[in-house]
Amino acid sequence: MQKQDIYDWIAKELAETFEIKPALIKPEARLYEDLDIDSIDAVDLIVRLKQATGKKMAPEAFKAVRTVEDVVEAVYRQLQEHGA
């Protein structure tokens, strides 16, 4: 899975699951401040990532995540480490 694929999937999930307007979803958008994602939503997103990739996403990999691009990078690293 390439970074663009990950970004596209995350953007779709944010729009559909959390009812965020697609125009607000950009790589630099801050999850908490710009998109109003709370910690419970973040956990839900990690669970959905696991379902989509079939790979366990380590919660600690997401502790420093602040933007949509950060999520993409964290998922990409996790997939590389787990041989996706």
PyMOL Python script that loads the backbone (N, CA, C, O; Angstrom):
from pymol import cmd

cmd.read_pdbstr("""\
ATOM      1  N   MET A   1       0.848  -1.179   0.000  1.00  0.00           N
ATOM      2  CA  MET A   1       0.000   0.000   0.000  1.00  0.00           C
ATOM      3  C   MET A   1       0.893   1.243   0.000  1.00  0.00           C
ATOM      4  O   MET A   1       1.778   1.391   0.843  1.00  0.00           O
ATOM      5  N   GLN A   2       0.646   2.112  -0.947  1.00  0.00           N
ATOM      6  CA  GLN A   2       1.435   3.336  -1.063  1.00  0.00           C
ATOM      7  C   GLN A   2       0.829   4.441  -0.199  1.00  0.00           C
ATOM      8  O   GLN A   2      -0.320   4.348   0.233  1.00  0.00           O
ATOM      9  N   LYS A   3       1.616   5.483   0.044  1.00  0.00           N
ATOM     10  CA  LYS A   3       1.145   6.589   0.891  1.00  0.00           C
ATOM     11  C   LYS A   3      -0.110   7.244   0.334  1.00  0.00           C
ATOM     12  O   LYS A   3      -1.003   7.609   1.099  1.00  0.00           O
ATOM     13  N   GLN A   4      -0.195   7.400  -0.979  1.00  0.00           N
ATOM     14  CA  GLN A   4      -1.392   8.017  -1.571  1.00  0.00           C
ATOM     15  C   GLN A   4      -2.624   7.151  -1.327  1.00  0.00           C
ATOM     16  O   GLN A   4      -3.708   7.673  -1.066  1.00  0.00           O
ATOM     17  N   ASP A   5      -2.464   5.832  -1.410  1.00  0.00           N
ATOM     18  CA  ASP A   5      -3.572   4.915  -1.132  1.00  0.00           C
ATOM     19  C   ASP A   5      -4.030   5.052   0.314  1.00  0.00           C
ATOM     20  O   ASP A   5      -5.227   5.064   0.602  1.00  0.00           O
ATOM     21  N   ILE A   6      -3.065   5.153   1.210  1.00  0.00           N
ATOM     22  CA  ILE A   6      -3.376   5.306   2.636  1.00  0.00           C
ATOM     23  C   ILE A   6      -4.109   6.622   2.864  1.00  0.00           C
ATOM     24  O   ILE A   6      -5.122   6.664   3.563  1.00  0.00           O
ATOM     25  N   TYR A   7      -3.594   7.693   2.271  1.00  0.00           N
ATOM     26  CA  TYR A   7      -4.238   9.003   2.420  1.00  0.00           C
ATOM     27  C   TYR A   7      -5.671   8.963   1.883  1.00  0.00           C
ATOM     28  O   TYR A   7      -6.590   9.454   2.538  1.00  0.00           O
ATOM     29  N   ASP A   8      -5.864   8.390   0.710  1.00  0.00           N
ATOM     30  CA  ASP A   8      -7.194   8.321   0.110  1.00  0.00           C
ATOM     31  C   ASP A   8      -8.156   7.560   1.016  1.00  0.00           C
ATOM     32  O   ASP A   8      -9.299   7.975   1.208  1.00  0.00           O
ATOM     33  N   TRP A   9      -7.691   6.454   1.568  1.00  0.00           N
ATOM     34  CA  TRP A   9      -8.529   5.647   2.448  1.00  0.00           C
ATOM     35  C   TRP A   9      -8.874   6.421   3.720  1.00  0.00           C
ATOM     36  O   TRP A   9     -10.030   6.440   4.142  1.00  0.00           O
ATOM     37  N   ILE A  10      -7.871   7.060   4.330  1.00  0.00           N
ATOM     38  CA  ILE A  10      -8.099   7.825   5.554  1.00  0.00           C
ATOM     39  C   ILE A  10      -9.061   8.977   5.297  1.00  0.00           C
ATOM     40  O   ILE A  10      -9.966   9.221   6.096  1.00  0.00           O
ATOM     41  N   ALA A  11      -8.874   9.680   4.198  1.00  0.00           N
ATOM     42  CA  ALA A  11      -9.766  10.794   3.863  1.00  0.00           C
ATOM     43  C   ALA A  11     -11.202  10.303   3.701  1.00  0.00           C
ATOM     44  O   ALA A  11     -12.137  10.948   4.175  1.00  0.00           O
ATOM     45  N   LYS A  12     -11.376   9.177   3.041  1.00  0.00           N
ATOM     46  CA  LYS A  12     -12.711   8.599   2.847  1.00  0.00           C
ATOM     47  C   LYS A  12     -13.320   8.213   4.191  1.00  0.00           C
ATOM     48  O   LYS A  12     -14.487   8.506   4.453  1.00  0.00           O
ATOM     49  N   GLU A  13     -12.535   7.558   5.040  1.00  0.00           N
ATOM     50  CA  GLU A  13     -13.028   7.155   6.360  1.00  0.00           C
ATOM     51  C   GLU A  13     -13.411   8.363   7.210  1.00  0.00           C
ATOM     52  O   GLU A  13     -14.457   8.363   7.860  1.00  0.00           O
ATOM     53  N   LEU A  14     -12.577   9.377   7.204  1.00  0.00           N
ATOM     54  CA  LEU A  14     -12.879  10.573   7.992  1.00  0.00           C
ATOM     55  C   LEU A  14     -14.182  11.211   7.519  1.00  0.00           C
ATOM     56  O   LEU A  14     -15.007  11.631   8.330  1.00  0.00           O
ATOM     57  N   ALA A  15     -14.359  11.280   6.212  1.00  0.00           N
ATOM     58  CA  ALA A  15     -15.567  11.897   5.655  1.00  0.00           C
ATOM     59  C   ALA A  15     -16.812  11.062   5.963  1.00  0.00           C
ATOM     60  O   ALA A  15     -17.838  11.600   6.379  1.00  0.00           O
ATOM     61  N   GLU A  16     -16.717   9.767   5.761  1.00  0.00           N
ATOM     62  CA  GLU A  16     -17.887   8.905   5.920  1.00  0.00           C
ATOM     63  C   GLU A  16     -18.190   8.573   7.374  1.00  0.00           C
ATOM     64  O   GLU A  16     -19.337   8.674   7.810  1.00  0.00           O
ATOM     65  N   THR A  17     -17.185   8.183   8.113  1.00  0.00           N
ATOM     66  CA  THR A  17     -17.400   7.723   9.484  1.00  0.00           C
ATOM     67  C   THR A  17     -17.647   8.871  10.453  1.00  0.00           C
ATOM     68  O   THR A  17     -18.515   8.787  11.321  1.00  0.00           O
ATOM     69  N   PHE A  18     -16.877   9.941  10.296  1.00  0.00           N
ATOM     70  CA  PHE A  18     -16.958  11.031  11.266  1.00  0.00           C
ATOM     71  C   PHE A  18     -17.687  12.256  10.708  1.00  0.00           C
ATOM     72  O   PHE A  18     -17.729  13.314  11.337  1.00  0.00           O
ATOM     73  N   GLU A  19     -18.264  12.085   9.501  1.00  0.00           N
ATOM     74  CA  GLU A  19     -19.056  13.132   8.865  1.00  0.00           C
ATOM     75  C   GLU A  19     -18.317  14.469   8.776  1.00  0.00           C
ATOM     76  O   GLU A  19     -18.855  15.530   9.094  1.00  0.00           O
ATOM     77  N   ILE A  20     -17.069  14.373   8.331  1.00  0.00           N
ATOM     78  CA  ILE A  20     -16.241  15.562   8.135  1.00  0.00           C
ATOM     79  C   ILE A  20     -16.329  15.961   6.668  1.00  0.00           C
ATOM     80  O   ILE A  20     -16.225  15.116   5.779  1.00  0.00           O
ATOM     81  N   LYS A  21     -16.519  17.233   6.425  1.00  0.00           N
ATOM     82  CA  LYS A  21     -16.604  17.715   5.046  1.00  0.00           C
ATOM     83  C   LYS A  21     -15.284  17.424   4.331  1.00  0.00           C
ATOM     84  O   LYS A  21     -14.218  17.772   4.839  1.00  0.00           O
ATOM     85  N   PRO A  22     -15.343  16.792   3.161  1.00  0.00           N
ATOM     86  CA  PRO A  22     -14.117  16.458   2.426  1.00  0.00           C
ATOM     87  C   PRO A  22     -13.194  17.651   2.185  1.00  0.00           C
ATOM     88  O   PRO A  22     -11.974  17.486   2.155  1.00  0.00           O
ATOM     89  N   ALA A  23     -13.750  18.839   2.016  1.00  0.00           N
ATOM     90  CA  ALA A  23     -12.924  20.027   1.770  1.00  0.00           C
ATOM     91  C   ALA A  23     -12.018  20.346   2.960  1.00  0.00           C
ATOM     92  O   ALA A  23     -10.986  20.995   2.793  1.00  0.00           O
ATOM     93  N   LEU A  24     -12.392  19.898   4.149  1.00  0.00           N
ATOM     94  CA  LEU A  24     -11.580  20.158   5.344  1.00  0.00           C
ATOM     95  C   LEU A  24     -10.435  19.162   5.494  1.00  0.00           C
ATOM     96  O   LEU A  24      -9.478  19.416   6.226  1.00  0.00           O
ATOM     97  N   ILE A  25     -10.533  18.042   4.809  1.00  0.00           N
ATOM     98  CA  ILE A  25      -9.545  16.970   4.970  1.00  0.00           C
ATOM     99  C   ILE A  25      -8.379  17.211   4.018  1.00  0.00           C
ATOM    100  O   ILE A  25      -8.486  17.012   2.808  1.00  0.00           O
ATOM    101  N   LYS A  26      -7.278  17.639   4.593  1.00  0.00           N
ATOM    102  CA  LYS A  26      -6.047  17.915   3.855  1.00  0.00           C
ATOM    103  C   LYS A  26      -4.895  17.297   4.639  1.00  0.00           C
ATOM    104  O   LYS A  26      -5.043  17.038   5.833  1.00  0.00           O
ATOM    105  N   PRO A  27      -3.760  17.055   4.005  1.00  0.00           N
ATOM    106  CA  PRO A  27      -2.631  16.474   4.749  1.00  0.00           C
ATOM    107  C   PRO A  27      -2.254  17.274   5.986  1.00  0.00           C
ATOM    108  O   PRO A  27      -1.904  16.692   7.013  1.00  0.00           O
ATOM    109  N   GLU A  28      -2.320  18.607   5.905  1.00  0.00           N
ATOM    110  CA  GLU A  28      -1.887  19.434   7.038  1.00  0.00           C
ATOM    111  C   GLU A  28      -2.984  19.675   8.074  1.00  0.00           C
ATOM    112  O   GLU A  28      -2.740  20.323   9.092  1.00  0.00           O
ATOM    113  N   ALA A  29      -4.192  19.159   7.824  1.00  0.00           N
ATOM    114  CA  ALA A  29      -5.299  19.364   8.764  1.00  0.00           C
ATOM    115  C   ALA A  29      -4.990  18.682  10.098  1.00  0.00           C
ATOM    116  O   ALA A  29      -4.619  17.509  10.144  1.00  0.00           O
ATOM    117  N   ARG A  30      -5.152  19.445  11.177  1.00  0.00           N
ATOM    118  CA  ARG A  30      -4.925  18.903  12.523  1.00  0.00           C
ATOM    119  C   ARG A  30      -6.159  18.144  12.968  1.00  0.00           C
ATOM    120  O   ARG A  30      -7.278  18.651  12.891  1.00  0.00           O
ATOM    121  N   LEU A  31      -5.941  16.922  13.433  1.00  0.00           N
ATOM    122  CA  LEU A  31      -7.061  16.050  13.776  1.00  0.00           C
ATOM    123  C   LEU A  31      -7.964  16.656  14.835  1.00  0.00           C
ATOM    124  O   LEU A  31      -9.181  16.703  14.659  1.00  0.00           O
ATOM    125  N   TYR A  32      -7.389  17.115  15.918  1.00  0.00           N
ATOM    126  CA  TYR A  32      -8.192  17.586  17.046  1.00  0.00           C
ATOM    127  C   TYR A  32      -8.738  18.988  16.818  1.00  0.00           C
ATOM    128  O   TYR A  32      -9.920  19.237  17.051  1.00  0.00           O
ATOM    129  N   GLU A  33      -7.900  19.894  16.372  1.00  0.00           N
ATOM    130  CA  GLU A  33      -8.301  21.292  16.230  1.00  0.00           C
ATOM    131  C   GLU A  33      -9.116  21.553  14.968  1.00  0.00           C
ATOM    132  O   GLU A  33     -10.139  22.235  15.027  1.00  0.00           O
ATOM    133  N   ASP A  34      -8.677  21.021  13.830  1.00  0.00           N
ATOM    134  CA  ASP A  34      -9.334  21.333  12.562  1.00  0.00           C
ATOM    135  C   ASP A  34     -10.492  20.384  12.229  1.00  0.00           C
ATOM    136  O   ASP A  34     -11.499  20.796  11.652  1.00  0.00           O
ATOM    137  N   LEU A  35     -10.334  19.114  12.600  1.00  0.00           N
ATOM    138  CA  LEU A  35     -11.327  18.109  12.216  1.00  0.00           C
ATOM    139  C   LEU A  35     -12.205  17.659  13.375  1.00  0.00           C
ATOM    140  O   LEU A  35     -13.134  16.875  13.183  1.00  0.00           O
ATOM    141  N   ASP A  36     -11.921  18.146  14.565  1.00  0.00           N
ATOM    142  CA  ASP A  36     -12.723  17.838  15.754  1.00  0.00           C
ATOM    143  C   ASP A  36     -12.774  16.337  16.052  1.00  0.00           C
ATOM    144  O   ASP A  36     -13.804  15.808  16.469  1.00  0.00           O
ATOM    145  N   ILE A  37     -11.649  15.666  15.830  1.00  0.00           N
ATOM    146  CA  ILE A  37     -11.523  14.242  16.161  1.00  0.00           C
ATOM    147  C   ILE A  37     -11.075  14.161  17.619  1.00  0.00           C
ATOM    148  O   ILE A  37     -10.091  14.794  18.001  1.00  0.00           O
ATOM    149  N   ASP A  38     -11.789  13.389  18.432  1.00  0.00           N
ATOM    150  CA  ASP A  38     -11.370  13.237  19.825  1.00  0.00           C
ATOM    151  C   ASP A  38     -10.639  11.906  19.993  1.00  0.00           C
ATOM    152  O   ASP A  38     -10.480  11.155  19.030  1.00  0.00           O
ATOM    153  N   SER A  39     -10.199  11.619  21.205  1.00  0.00           N
ATOM    154  CA  SER A  39      -9.389  10.421  21.433  1.00  0.00           C
ATOM    155  C   SER A  39     -10.175   9.143  21.156  1.00  0.00           C
ATOM    156  O   SER A  39      -9.594   8.163  20.690  1.00  0.00           O
ATOM    157  N   ILE A  40     -11.459   9.125  21.425  1.00  0.00           N
ATOM    158  CA  ILE A  40     -12.285   7.944  21.137  1.00  0.00           C
ATOM    159  C   ILE A  40     -12.375   7.740  19.625  1.00  0.00           C
ATOM    160  O   ILE A  40     -12.282   6.612  19.141  1.00  0.00           O
ATOM    161  N   ASP A  41     -12.557   8.831  18.881  1.00  0.00           N
ATOM    162  CA  ASP A  41     -12.581   8.741  17.421  1.00  0.00           C
ATOM    163  C   ASP A  41     -11.251   8.215  16.892  1.00  0.00           C
ATOM    164  O   ASP A  41     -11.221   7.419  15.954  1.00  0.00           O
ATOM    165  N   ALA A  42     -10.154   8.662  17.494  1.00  0.00           N
ATOM    166  CA  ALA A  42      -8.829   8.221  17.063  1.00  0.00           C
ATOM    167  C   ALA A  42      -8.680   6.712  17.255  1.00  0.00           C
ATOM    168  O   ALA A  42      -8.129   6.028  16.392  1.00  0.00           O
ATOM    169  N   VAL A  43      -9.164   6.195  18.375  1.00  0.00           N
ATOM    170  CA  VAL A  43      -9.104   4.752  18.628  1.00  0.00           C
ATOM    171  C   VAL A  43      -9.960   4.016  17.591  1.00  0.00           C
ATOM    172  O   VAL A  43      -9.557   2.978  17.067  1.00  0.00           O
ATOM    173  N   ASP A  44     -11.136   4.563  17.305  1.00  0.00           N
ATOM    174  CA  ASP A  44     -12.010   3.965  16.298  1.00  0.00           C
ATOM    175  C   ASP A  44     -11.313   3.922  14.940  1.00  0.00           C
ATOM    176  O   ASP A  44     -11.426   2.938  14.208  1.00  0.00           O
ATOM    177  N   LEU A  45     -10.602   4.977  14.613  1.00  0.00           N
ATOM    178  CA  LEU A  45      -9.868   5.017  13.348  1.00  0.00           C
ATOM    179  C   LEU A  45      -8.787   3.937  13.313  1.00  0.00           C
ATOM    180  O   LEU A  45      -8.600   3.289  12.283  1.00  0.00           O
ATOM    181  N   ILE A  46      -8.082   3.735  14.414  1.00  0.00           N
ATOM    182  CA  ILE A  46      -7.054   2.683  14.485  1.00  0.00           C
ATOM    183  C   ILE A  46      -7.681   1.307  14.286  1.00  0.00           C
ATOM    184  O   ILE A  46      -7.115   0.456  13.601  1.00  0.00           O
ATOM    185  N   VAL A  47      -8.854   1.090  14.888  1.00  0.00           N
ATOM    186  CA  VAL A  47      -9.555  -0.195  14.721  1.00  0.00           C
ATOM    187  C   VAL A  47      -9.936  -0.394  13.256  1.00  0.00           C
ATOM    188  O   VAL A  47      -9.789  -1.492  12.719  1.00  0.00           O
ATOM    189  N   ARG A  48     -10.417   0.648  12.617  1.00  0.00           N
ATOM    190  CA  ARG A  48     -10.793   0.561  11.197  1.00  0.00           C
ATOM    191  C   ARG A  48      -9.565   0.312  10.324  1.00  0.00           C
ATOM    192  O   ARG A  48      -9.644  -0.415   9.334  1.00  0.00           O
ATOM    193  N   LEU A  49      -8.440   0.909  10.685  1.00  0.00           N
ATOM    194  CA  LEU A  49      -7.199   0.671   9.936  1.00  0.00           C
ATOM    195  C   LEU A  49      -6.808  -0.799  10.018  1.00  0.00           C
ATOM    196  O   LEU A  49      -6.390  -1.395   9.025  1.00  0.00           O
ATOM    197  N   LYS A  50      -6.945  -1.375  11.199  1.00  0.00           N
ATOM    198  CA  LYS A  50      -6.618  -2.793  11.370  1.00  0.00           C
ATOM    199  C   LYS A  50      -7.524  -3.651  10.492  1.00  0.00           C
ATOM    200  O   LYS A  50      -7.061  -4.587   9.841  1.00  0.00           O
ATOM    201  N   GLN A  51      -8.817  -3.328  10.478  1.00  0.00           N
ATOM    202  CA  GLN A  51      -9.756  -4.090   9.658  1.00  0.00           C
ATOM    203  C   GLN A  51      -9.423  -3.963   8.172  1.00  0.00           C
ATOM    204  O   GLN A  51      -9.508  -4.935   7.422  1.00  0.00           O
ATOM    205  N   ALA A  52      -9.051  -2.778   7.766  1.00  0.00           N
ATOM    206  CA  ALA A  52      -8.774  -2.529   6.344  1.00  0.00           C
ATOM    207  C   ALA A  52      -7.472  -3.174   5.882  1.00  0.00           C
ATOM    208  O   ALA A  52      -7.383  -3.667   4.757  1.00  0.00           O
ATOM    209  N   THR A  53      -6.465  -3.169   6.751  1.00  0.00           N
ATOM    210  CA  THR A  53      -5.147  -3.671   6.345  1.00  0.00           C
ATOM    211  C   THR A  53      -4.901  -5.117   6.756  1.00  0.00           C
ATOM    212  O   THR A  53      -4.040  -5.793   6.193  1.00  0.00           O
ATOM    213  N   GLY A  54      -5.664  -5.587   7.743  1.00  0.00           N
ATOM    214  CA  GLY A  54      -5.423  -6.919   8.270  1.00  0.00           C
ATOM    215  C   GLY A  54      -4.197  -6.970   9.166  1.00  0.00           C
ATOM    216  O   GLY A  54      -3.758  -8.046   9.570  1.00  0.00           O
ATOM    217  N   LYS A  55      -3.644  -5.799   9.475  1.00  0.00           N
ATOM    218  CA  LYS A  55      -2.447  -5.701  10.318  1.00  0.00           C
ATOM    219  C   LYS A  55      -2.789  -5.002  11.626  1.00  0.00           C
ATOM    220  O   LYS A  55      -3.572  -4.052  11.655  1.00  0.00           O
ATOM    221  N   LYS A  56      -2.194  -5.484  12.696  1.00  0.00           N
ATOM    222  CA  LYS A  56      -2.393  -4.839  13.993  1.00  0.00           C
ATOM    223  C   LYS A  56      -1.636  -3.521  14.005  1.00  0.00           C
ATOM    224  O   LYS A  56      -0.435  -3.481  13.736  1.00  0.00           O
ATOM    225  N   MET A  57      -2.334  -2.462  14.314  1.00  0.00           N
ATOM    226  CA  MET A  57      -1.722  -1.139  14.401  1.00  0.00           C
ATOM    227  C   MET A  57      -1.371  -0.869  15.868  1.00  0.00           C
ATOM    228  O   MET A  57      -2.247  -0.870  16.733  1.00  0.00           O
ATOM    229  N   ALA A  58      -0.111  -0.645  16.132  1.00  0.00           N
ATOM    230  CA  ALA A  58       0.332  -0.395  17.499  1.00  0.00           C
ATOM    231  C   ALA A  58      -0.118   0.988  17.956  1.00  0.00           C
ATOM    232  O   ALA A  58       0.261   1.989  17.348  1.00  0.00           O
ATOM    233  N   PRO A  59      -0.923   1.061  19.021  1.00  0.00           N
ATOM    234  CA  PRO A  59      -1.408   2.360  19.491  1.00  0.00           C
ATOM    235  C   PRO A  59      -0.283   3.347  19.793  1.00  0.00           C
ATOM    236  O   PRO A  59      -0.442   4.550  19.582  1.00  0.00           O
ATOM    237  N   GLU A  60       0.844   2.853  20.280  1.00  0.00           N
ATOM    238  CA  GLU A  60       1.951   3.763  20.610  1.00  0.00           C
ATOM    239  C   GLU A  60       2.504   4.470  19.379  1.00  0.00           C
ATOM    240  O   GLU A  60       3.098   5.542  19.492  1.00  0.00           O
ATOM    241  N   ALA A  61       2.314   3.878  18.211  1.00  0.00           N
ATOM    242  CA  ALA A  61       2.780   4.509  16.975  1.00  0.00           C
ATOM    243  C   ALA A  61       1.958   5.751  16.645  1.00  0.00           C
ATOM    244  O   ALA A  61       2.365   6.575  15.826  1.00  0.00           O
ATOM    245  N   PHE A  62       0.808   5.876  17.282  1.00  0.00           N
ATOM    246  CA  PHE A  62      -0.089   6.983  16.978  1.00  0.00           C
ATOM    247  C   PHE A  62      -0.099   8.071  18.051  1.00  0.00           C
ATOM    248  O   PHE A  62      -0.851   9.039  17.941  1.00  0.00           O
ATOM    249  N   LYS A  63       0.723   7.922  19.077  1.00  0.00           N
ATOM    250  CA  LYS A  63       0.750   8.905  20.166  1.00  0.00           C
ATOM    251  C   LYS A  63       1.171  10.298  19.703  1.00  0.00           C
ATOM    252  O   LYS A  63       0.652  11.294  20.207  1.00  0.00           O
ATOM    253  N   ALA A  64       2.088  10.384  18.768  1.00  0.00           N
ATOM    254  CA  ALA A  64       2.597  11.682  18.318  1.00  0.00           C
ATOM    255  C   ALA A  64       1.838  12.221  17.105  1.00  0.00           C
ATOM    256  O   ALA A  64       2.206  13.261  16.558  1.00  0.00           O
ATOM    257  N   VAL A  65       0.793  11.529  16.686  1.00  0.00           N
ATOM    258  CA  VAL A  65       0.029  11.922  15.511  1.00  0.00           C
ATOM    259  C   VAL A  65      -0.780  13.178  15.812  1.00  0.00           C
ATOM    260  O   VAL A  65      -1.511  13.238  16.800  1.00  0.00           O
ATOM    261  N   ARG A  66      -0.638  14.176  14.948  1.00  0.00           N
ATOM    262  CA  ARG A  66      -1.379  15.436  15.119  1.00  0.00           C
ATOM    263  C   ARG A  66      -2.159  15.835  13.865  1.00  0.00           C
ATOM    264  O   ARG A  66      -3.194  16.496  13.955  1.00  0.00           O
ATOM    265  N   THR A  67      -1.654  15.425  12.688  1.00  0.00           N
ATOM    266  CA  THR A  67      -2.278  15.824  11.424  1.00  0.00           C
ATOM    267  C   THR A  67      -2.662  14.587  10.617  1.00  0.00           C
ATOM    268  O   THR A  67      -2.277  13.467  10.953  1.00  0.00           O
ATOM    269  N   VAL A  68      -3.419  14.804   9.559  1.00  0.00           N
ATOM    270  CA  VAL A  68      -3.782  13.706   8.661  1.00  0.00           C
ATOM    271  C   VAL A  68      -2.512  13.088   8.079  1.00  0.00           C
ATOM    272  O   VAL A  68      -2.407  11.865   7.985  1.00  0.00           O
ATOM    273  N   GLU A  69      -1.549  13.920   7.689  1.00  0.00           N
ATOM    274  CA  GLU A  69      -0.283  13.411   7.142  1.00  0.00           C
ATOM    275  C   GLU A  69       0.456  12.559   8.171  1.00  0.00           C
ATOM    276  O   GLU A  69       1.079  11.560   7.812  1.00  0.00           O
ATOM    277  N   ASP A  70       0.393  12.943   9.445  1.00  0.00           N
ATOM    278  CA  ASP A  70       1.010  12.135  10.502  1.00  0.00           C
ATOM    279  C   ASP A  70       0.389  10.737  10.553  1.00  0.00           C
ATOM    280  O   ASP A  70       1.093   9.745  10.742  1.00  0.00           O
ATOM    281  N   VAL A  71      -0.920  10.667  10.386  1.00  0.00           N
ATOM    282  CA  VAL A  71      -1.613   9.375  10.383  1.00  0.00           C
ATOM    283  C   VAL A  71      -1.124   8.543   9.206  1.00  0.00           C
ATOM    284  O   VAL A  71      -0.832   7.356   9.358  1.00  0.00           O
ATOM    285  N   VAL A  72      -1.033   9.163   8.030  1.00  0.00           N
ATOM    286  CA  VAL A  72      -0.562   8.463   6.839  1.00  0.00           C
ATOM    287  C   VAL A  72       0.839   7.904   7.091  1.00  0.00           C
ATOM    288  O   VAL A  72       1.106   6.740   6.794  1.00  0.00           O
ATOM    289  N   GLU A  73       1.726   8.726   7.631  1.00  0.00           N
ATOM    290  CA  GLU A  73       3.104   8.282   7.907  1.00  0.00           C
ATOM    291  C   GLU A  73       3.135   7.136   8.914  1.00  0.00           C
ATOM    292  O   GLU A  73       3.878   6.172   8.733  1.00  0.00           O
ATOM    293  N   ALA A  74       2.334   7.237   9.973  1.00  0.00           N
ATOM    294  CA  ALA A  74       2.310   6.198  11.005  1.00  0.00           C
ATOM    295  C   ALA A  74       1.806   4.878  10.429  1.00  0.00           C
ATOM    296  O   ALA A  74       2.367   3.818  10.708  1.00  0.00           O
ATOM    297  N   VAL A  75       0.755   4.946   9.630  1.00  0.00           N
ATOM    298  CA  VAL A  75       0.213   3.725   9.016  1.00  0.00           C
ATOM    299  C   VAL A  75       1.234   3.144   8.043  1.00  0.00           C
ATOM    300  O   VAL A  75       1.460   1.933   8.028  1.00  0.00           O
ATOM    301  N   TYR A  76       1.844   3.992   7.242  1.00  0.00           N
ATOM    302  CA  TYR A  76       2.834   3.525   6.279  1.00  0.00           C
ATOM    303  C   TYR A  76       3.986   2.806   6.992  1.00  0.00           C
ATOM    304  O   TYR A  76       4.400   1.723   6.579  1.00  0.00           O
ATOM    305  N   ARG A  77       4.498   3.417   8.064  1.00  0.00           N
ATOM    306  CA  ARG A  77       5.579   2.783   8.844  1.00  0.00           C
ATOM    307  C   ARG A  77       5.143   1.448   9.415  1.00  0.00           C
ATOM    308  O   ARG A  77       5.885   0.467   9.354  1.00  0.00           O
ATOM    309  N   GLN A  78       3.932   1.409   9.972  1.00  0.00           N
ATOM    310  CA  GLN A  78       3.432   0.164  10.553  1.00  0.00           C
ATOM    311  C   GLN A  78       3.344  -0.936   9.492  1.00  0.00           C
ATOM    312  O   GLN A  78       3.725  -2.081   9.739  1.00  0.00           O
ATOM    313  N   LEU A  79       2.845  -0.580   8.327  1.00  0.00           N
ATOM    314  CA  LEU A  79       2.724  -1.570   7.259  1.00  0.00           C
ATOM    315  C   LEU A  79       4.086  -2.036   6.778  1.00  0.00           C
ATOM    316  O   LEU A  79       4.258  -3.218   6.479  1.00  0.00           O
ATOM    317  N   GLN A  80       5.056  -1.140   6.698  1.00  0.00           N
ATOM    318  CA  GLN A  80       6.408  -1.524   6.284  1.00  0.00           C
ATOM    319  C   GLN A  80       7.041  -2.465   7.303  1.00  0.00           C
ATOM    320  O   GLN A  80       7.698  -3.440   6.938  1.00  0.00           O
ATOM    321  N   GLU A  81       6.838  -2.164   8.578  1.00  0.00           N
ATOM    322  CA  GLU A  81       7.405  -3.000   9.646  1.00  0.00           C
ATOM    323  C   GLU A  81       6.778  -4.382   9.685  1.00  0.00           C
ATOM    324  O   GLU A  81       7.419  -5.352  10.088  1.00  0.00           O
ATOM    325  N   HIS A  82       5.525  -4.467   9.265  1.00  0.00           N
ATOM    326  CA  HIS A  82       4.819  -5.749   9.320  1.00  0.00           C
ATOM    327  C   HIS A  82       4.723  -6.425   7.957  1.00  0.00           C
ATOM    328  O   HIS A  82       3.945  -7.360   7.766  1.00  0.00           O
ATOM    329  N   GLY A  83       5.523  -5.938   7.015  1.00  0.00           N
ATOM    330  CA  GLY A  83       5.646  -6.604   5.724  1.00  0.00           C
ATOM    331  C   GLY A  83       4.406  -6.587   4.854  1.00  0.00           C
ATOM    332  O   GLY A  83       4.082  -7.578   4.199  1.00  0.00           O
ATOM    333  N   ALA A  84       3.710  -5.453   4.849  1.00  0.00           N
ATOM    334  CA  ALA A  84       2.522  -5.369   3.999  1.00  0.00           C
ATOM    335  C   ALA A  84       2.917  -5.040   2.572  1.00  0.00           C
ATOM    336  O   ALA A  84       2.053  -4.926   1.702  1.00  0.00           O
TER     337      ALA A  84
END
""", "prot")
cmd.dss("prot")
cmd.show_as("cartoon", "prot")
cmd.util.cbc("prot")
cmd.orient("prot")
